[in-house]
Amino acid sequence: MEHQEMPRIGLIGVGLMGSALAARAVDAGFSVCGYDLDSDRTRALADIGANPALNADDVIRDSDWVVYSVMTTEQVQNSVEINQSSLRSGQIIIDCSTGEPDAMASLGAQLETRGISYLDATIAGNSEETRRKSVLALVGGNRDTFKTCRPFFDSFAKESFHLGPNGHGARMKLVFNLVLGLHRAVLGEALGLARNLGIAQEKAMEILKKGSTHSFVMENKGEKILKEDFTPQAKLSQHLKDVSLILSLGEKYGATLPLSAQHYRLLASLQEAGLGDLDNSVIVKAFSSDPT
């Protein structure tokens, strides 16, 4: 059987998640190049065996599969428009951003007319979980394209799901993030009540973990919360953006989301207090007399 060369992967956006994806892809044997508006992040790619690129245009030109890991769908759309002369038929765009599902579907249809495949391949989990290969890949788009890109998804995800046409991966990611975000908020509220009742935070956490209240969030964020170590694995500002998308889609499709509406207000108050760049577990500060 003839040896088939692995596709070249180019990453646009190498922040917390993008750099984790780059590291996993390099470890899996892919040739990886990448670019970020932050030049320090771009240069750091060399430390993991990836190639820093001068700009996004170079990434697109030198890649078979172009992976986006940015904040919004609008940023992906702008990049596609600005660098459209470098895009070519046969390329695959893998959009790992948590974006607006209907806009992603529209972008996929637009690219298809040029012979370019597009997958919204959202990631259920944070950057540290991605480095440990303990996340899920939630993918929308053509099923055959999904199968083609499985080696990339397998490089960082413990399991990959094809959810349907473009936009459906992003839809499921918002459902996932709704549950995960509210779990963090519930834990924060519970610990706030325990504190006010004179119960030590460590003891409250220990008991919550041992009972039917146990959750993944307690295992994943418990120590960070107790130590007030809010070094970001995923930023609060990113989750605020996600909850905004959840509410927007809920309104558009007639879903009732009172808990998410209150969650948005809590996150927005912490963002206004200057905590947006901290880990999303800093939501616990919303239940403290001193949010800073």
TORVEXDO-142525 format. One line per 3 residues: number of its first residue (from 1); for each residue x, y, z of C-alpha. Coordinates in Angstrom, 1 decimal, padded with zeros to 4 digits. Example, Ala and Ser with C-alpha at 12.3 -4.5 7.8 and 13.67 -1.06 7.14 Angstrom:
% TORVEXDO-142525
1) 012.3/-004.5/007.8 | 013.7/-001.1/007.1
***
This chain:
% TORVEXDO-142525
1) 000.0/000.0/000.0 | 001.4/003.4/-001.0 | 002.3/005.7/001.9
4) 000.0/008.7/002.1 | 001.5/011.9/003.4 | -000.3/013.5/006.4
7) -002.1/016.8/005.6 | -000.4/020.0/006.7 | -002.2/021.8/009.4
10) -002.3/025.6/009.9 | -003.6/027.2/013.0 | -005.0/030.8/013.1
13) -005.2/031.8/016.7 | -002.8/030.2/019.1 | -004.0/031.4/022.5
16) -004.9/029.0/025.3 | -006.9/026.6/023.1 | -005.0/027.1/019.9
19) -001.6/026.4/021.4 | -003.1/023.2/023.0 | -004.4/022.1/019.6
22) -001.0/022.8/018.0 | 000.8/020.8/020.7 | -001.5/017.8/020.3
25) -001.3/017.9/016.5 | 002.6/018.0/016.6 | 002.6/015.1/019.0
28) 000.4/013.2/016.6 | 002.9/013.7/013.8 | 001.3/016.5/011.8
31) 003.3/019.3/010.3 | 001.9/022.4/011.9 | 002.3/026.1/011.3
34) 000.4/028.9/013.1 | -000.1/032.5/013.5 | -001.6/034.8/016.2
37) -002.0/038.6/016.4 | 000.0/038.3/019.6 | 003.6/037.9/018.3
40) 004.7/036.2/021.6 | 002.2/033.5/021.1 | 003.3/033.0/017.5
43) 007.0/032.7/018.4 | 006.2/030.2/021.2 | 005.0/027.7/018.6
46) 008.7/027.0/017.9 | 009.1/025.6/021.4 | 006.6/022.7/020.7
49) 007.9/021.9/017.2 | 005.5/023.9/015.2 | 006.4/026.6/012.6
52) 005.6/030.2/013.4 | 004.1/032.0/010.4 | 004.4/035.7/009.5
55) 000.7/036.2/009.0 | -002.6/034.4/008.5 | -002.2/034.5/004.7
58) 001.0/032.4/004.9 | -000.8/029.9/007.2 | -003.6/029.4/004.6
61) -001.2/029.1/001.7 | 001.0/026.5/003.4 | -001.8/024.3/004.8
64) -004.2/021.6/003.6 | -006.4/021.9/006.7 | -006.8/025.4/008.2
67) -007.9/025.4/011.8 | -009.4/028.5/013.4 | -009.3/029.0/017.2
70) -010.4/032.5/017.7 | -013.1/034.3/019.8 | -016.0/034.9/017.3
73) -017.4/033.7/014.0 | -017.0/037.3/012.8 | -013.3/037.0/013.2
76) -013.3/033.8/011.1 | -015.5/035.5/008.4 | -013.2/038.5/008.3
79) -010.1/036.3/007.9 | -011.7/034.3/005.1 | -012.6/037.5/003.3
82) -009.2/039.2/003.8 | -007.2/036.1/002.8 | -009.6/034.7/000.2
85) -007.0/034.9/-002.6 | -004.9/032.2/-000.7 | -007.8/029.8/-000.2
88) -008.1/027.1/-002.8 | -010.4/024.4/-003.9 | -009.9/021.1/-002.0
91) -008.8/022.8/001.3 | -010.7/022.1/004.5 | -011.4/024.7/007.1
94) -011.9/023.4/010.6 | -013.5/026.1/012.8 | -012.9/025.2/016.5
97) -014.2/028.6/017.8 | -017.4/028.7/019.8 | -019.3/030.8/017.4
100) -022.8/031.7/016.2 | -024.2/028.5/014.7 | -026.4/030.0/012.0
103) -023.5/032.3/010.8 | -021.2/029.2/010.7 | -023.8/027.4/008.6
106) -023.9/030.4/006.2 | -020.1/030.5/006.0 | -020.0/026.8/005.2
109) -022.4/027.2/002.3 | -020.4/030.2/001.0 | -017.2/028.2/001.1
112) -018.7/025.2/-000.5 | -019.4/027.2/-003.7 | -015.6/027.5/-004.0
115) -014.9/023.8/-003.4 | -013.7/024.5/000.1 | -015.0/022.2/002.9
118) -016.0/023.7/006.2 | -016.5/022.0/009.6 | -017.7/023.7/012.7
121) -015.7/021.6/015.1 | -016.3/023.0/018.6 | -014.5/021.6/021.6
124) -016.3/020.6/024.7 | -013.7/021.3/027.4 | -010.9/023.8/028.2
127) -007.3/024.1/027.0 | -005.8/022.1/029.9 | -008.3/019.2/029.2
130) -007.4/019.5/025.5 | -003.7/019.0/026.4 | -004.7/015.9/028.4
133) -006.9/014.7/025.4 | -009.9/014.5/027.7 | -012.3/016.8/025.6
136) -015.0/016.0/023.1 | -015.1/017.3/019.5 | -018.6/018.3/018.5
139) -018.7/018.6/014.7 | -021.1/019.9/012.1 | -020.7/019.6/008.4
142) -020.3/017.0/005.7 | -020.0/013.5/007.2 | -017.3/012.4/004.7
145) -015.3/015.5/005.5 | -015.7/014.7/009.2 | -014.4/011.2/008.6
148) -011.4/012.6/006.6 | -010.4/014.9/009.5 | -010.8/012.2/012.2
151) -007.0/011.9/012.6 | -006.9/015.6/013.7 | -009.8/015.2/016.1
154) -008.3/012.0/017.5 | -005.1/014.0/018.2 | -006.8/016.0/021.0
157) -010.3/014.6/021.7 | -011.2/011.4/023.6 | -014.3/011.1/021.4
160) -015.7/012.9/018.4 | -019.3/013.4/017.4 | -020.8/014.3/014.1
163) -024.0/016.2/014.9 | -025.3/017.0/011.4 | -025.0/019.8/008.9
166) -022.9/023.0/009.5 | -023.9/024.8/012.6 | -025.0/021.8/014.6
169) -021.6/021.2/016.2 | -021.7/024.8/017.5 | -025.4/024.4/018.7
172) -024.4/021.3/020.8 | -021.4/023.2/022.2 | -023.7/025.9/023.5
175) -026.0/023.3/025.1 | -022.9/021.8/026.7 | -021.6/025.1/027.9
178) -024.9/026.1/029.4 | -024.8/023.0/031.7 | -021.1/023.4/032.5
181) -021.4/027.1/033.3 | -024.4/026.8/035.5 | -022.6/024.0/037.4
184) -019.8/026.4/038.2 | -022.3/029.1/039.3 | -024.3/026.6/041.5
187) -021.0/025.5/043.2 | -020.1/029.2/043.7 | -023.5/029.9/045.3
190) -023.4/026.8/047.5 | -019.9/027.7/048.8 | -021.0/031.2/049.4
193) -023.9/030.0/051.5 | -021.6/027.5/053.4 | -019.1/030.4/054.2
196) -021.9/032.6/055.5 | -023.2/029.7/057.7 | -019.7/029.3/059.2
199) -018.8/026.1/057.4 | -015.2/025.9/056.2 | -014.9/026.0/052.4
202) -012.6/022.9/052.3 | -015.0/020.9/054.5 | -018.0/021.9/052.4
205) -016.2/020.9/049.2 | -015.1/017.6/050.6 | -018.7/016.7/051.6
208) -020.2/017.9/048.3 | -017.7/015.7/046.4 | -018.6/012.6/048.5
211) -022.4/012.9/048.2 | -025.0/012.8/045.4 | -024.0/016.4/044.7
214) -020.7/015.3/043.2 | -019.9/016.9/039.8 | -017.1/017.1/037.2
217) -016.8/020.8/038.0 | -015.9/020.0/041.6 | -013.1/017.7/040.4
220) -011.9/020.0/037.7 | -012.2/023.4/039.4 | -012.5/022.6/043.1
223) -008.8/023.1/044.0 | -008.6/026.3/041.9 | -011.6/027.7/043.7
226) -010.3/026.8/047.2 | -006.9/028.2/046.5 | -008.4/031.2/044.6
229) -006.0/030.3/041.7 | -007.8/031.8/038.8 | -005.0/031.4/036.2
232) -007.1/031.0/033.1 | -007.7/027.6/031.5 | -010.7/029.3/029.8
235) -011.5/032.9/030.4 | -014.6/034.3/032.1 | -015.0/036.7/029.2
238) -015.2/033.8/026.8 | -018.0/032.2/028.7 | -019.8/035.6/028.9
241) -019.7/035.6/025.1 | -021.0/032.0/025.0 | -023.9/032.8/027.3
244) -024.8/035.8/025.2 | -024.9/033.4/022.2 | -027.1/031.0/024.2
247) -029.6/033.7/025.0 | -029.7/035.0/021.5 | -030.4/031.5/020.1
250) -032.9/030.9/022.8 | -034.8/034.0/021.8 | -034.6/033.1/018.1
253) -035.8/029.5/018.5 | -038.3/030.0/021.3 | -036.4/028.4/024.2
256) -037.0/029.5/027.8 | -033.7/030.3/029.6 | -034.3/032.1/032.9
259) -031.2/030.5/034.6 | -029.0/031.6/031.7 | -030.4/035.1/031.8
262) -029.4/035.4/035.5 | -026.1/033.7/034.8 | -025.3/036.4/032.1
265) -026.0/039.2/034.6 | -023.6/037.6/037.1 | -020.8/037.1/034.5
268) -021.3/040.6/033.2 | -020.9/042.1/036.7 | -017.6/040.3/037.1
271) -016.4/041.4/033.7 | -017.2/045.0/034.6 | -015.2/044.5/037.8
274) -012.2/043.7/035.7 | -012.1/039.9/036.1 | -012.9/038.9/032.5
277) -009.4/037.6/031.8 | -009.4/035.3/034.7 | -010.5/031.6/034.7
280) -014.2/031.1/034.4 | -014.2/029.5/037.8 | -013.9/033.1/039.2
283) -017.8/033.1/038.9 | -017.6/032.1/042.6 | -016.7/035.8/043.3
286) -020.2/036.7/042.3 | -021.3/035.2/045.6 | -018.8/037.0/047.8
289) -019.1/040.3/049.6 | -015.9/041.4/047.8 | -016.0/040.4/044.1
292) -012.5/041.6/043.5
***
